[in-house]
Amino acid sequence: MEYGTIFIILACLFGFFMAWGVGANDVANAMGTSVGSGAITVKQAIIIATIFEFAGAFLAGGQVTSTIRKGILDTTMLAGTPEILVYGMLASLLAAGIWLMVASRFGWPVSTTHSIVGAIVGFAAVGVGMDIVKWGKIGTIVSSWIVSPLMAGSIAYALFYSVQRLILDTAEPLKQAKKYVPYYIFLVGFMIALVTLYKGLKHVGLELSATESYLTAAIVGGISMLIGKYYIGKMDFDPDADRDFHFTNVEKIFAVLMVFTACAMAFAHGSNDVANAIGPLAAVISIVENSGEVGQKSALPVWVLILGGGGIVIGLVTYGHKVIATIGSNITKLTPSSGFAATLAAATTVVLASRTGLPISTTHTLVGAVLGVGLARGIAALNLNVIRTIFMSWIVTLPAGAILSIIIFFILKATFS
């Protein structure tokens, strides 16, 4: 392929820019609840996210990538004109990256998955023809955008309701918190371990059966539970602190738990959303390396996962603070106990979805979970204006990605052919 090297360089640059956008906009979802509830500082959030987002992207990012790369378009139709697919994937990366930069600037938590899916569908439908888009697959993805917030919202509602029943609404909330919080920590450890084992260790060459996976996850959960118990045992509680706000000491225990859930969510997010940046990049590399053959099976190079993970981390560090504020404190007032319920519910939903290879939106999942927790406290606890703005930005994301992608596609096509 002529210009092959230029295409790979452009793909790396645009892919990195898109990953930066994922970090600036989307990682806030993983960290917003923890920062908003006061469990961790912004600086601590960045450190946690750096480690766990990168680990999730690197260890578990392979499975969703294939949906973004191959699942949306019928690439066999482009067998004779592979360069069209290359222009399209480059245009999609740049278009989605630009839209994410705009949204992050205004503090809108939009979906990076929507951005890239909209961009890919846009260039394909206009640049090639409506037939190339696998509309059935698009239907599945669209339905997941409705299912994931509902599912996360329901799980968050149930989790927070259990916290209220078992701990907050009892005669001795502090005593109950010491008793039950270790079990919630077990749940978090179990969940992170399960996603790592199911998704992440395949390309490290470690294959476990379902029973072995569950057993290992249970052991990891048990160890997390013991560590949590140890820390809670070492904490100092001030009985006077509960005078103004009945649950000050209880929330202190939940703050420990929020650190665990922040790690879980960062890991789940890295594994799910790195695909948005590196799926199209992997497609371009595959076409160039197979000298123009579309749809060849090719292993995902490790350096591509590193590029995606690195871009995400830099995006968060440089520009992530605006969306963190929206998610963490503007939708509803979060405490460590409600923030925990929201984050664990979102992480669980992401894990279940990536197990089935559905590219769901972490943003929708987390906003759904925060709404679920807000509803558990009554509709008055929600800031409906902020929610309206968020929903509007979600609706605009698909067409914005598509229109930008179409423009860039025709510019690339005119430049290189």
Secondary structure, DSSP 4 states (H G I P E B T S, - for coil): -TTHHHHHHHHHHHHHHHHHHIIIIIHHHHHHHHHHTTSS-HHHHHHHHHHHHHHHHHHH-HHHHHIIIIISB-GGGGTT-HHHHHHHHHHHHHHHHHHHHHHHHHT----HHHHHHHHHHHHHHHHT-GGGB-HHHHHHHHHHHHHHHHHHHHHHHHHHHHHIIIIITSS-HHHHHHHHHHHHHHHHHHHHHHHIIIIITGGGT----HHHHHHHHHHHHHHHHHHHHHHHHH----GGGGTTSTTHHHHHHHHHHHHHHHHHHHHHHHHHHHHHHHHHHHHHHHHHHTTT-TT---PPPHHHHHHHHHHHHHHHHHHTHHHHHIIIIISB---HHHHHHHHHHHHHHHHHHHHTT----HHHHHHHHHHHHHHHT-GGGB-HHHHHHHHHHHHHHHHHHHHHHHHHHHHHHHHH-
